Amino acid sequence: MVEFTHIQNERAQMVDISAKSDVIREATATGKIFLKPETLKAIREGTVVKGNVLSTARVAATLAVKNTPSLIPMCHSIPISAIEVDFKDGNGFMETIVRVKSTGKTGVEMEALVGVSIALLTVWDMVKSAEKDAAGQYPVTCIQDIRVVEKRKG
């Protein structure tokens, strides 16, 4: 059994960024979803029952980036200048890469991470019927390695 230690937080507040200058900021995040070989083939061939998986995941990632402050309470609402969503085939997985650009007072790494997360969850949702085994479980399907791979400022 895992024991949890209670951590008391004095107060939660947004960081004051008002004194910071506006600069160009960019962040790139990636993540992977492991899928059955036949599911990856169906995605590549465009034969998934729910439709075009990568197009849908790209739109979902874009919406997620734009709505990050609605999902993460202490995240600042910032102007988004650009969003790029790409996908790469791997050995047993599909990798999602989200690059976000803004001109503002704070970074865009949370937006990139949320974009990757939602893109991967969208892929899972669209292929879940093909990924289930006879017992209704997901023995192969797994999301891993969501991380910021690059952050630039100025």
Beta strands, then each sheet from edge to edge (+ up, - down):
strand 1: 23-34
strand 2: 82-89
strand 3: 93-104
strand 4: 142-153
sheet 1: 2+ 3- 1+ 4-
end
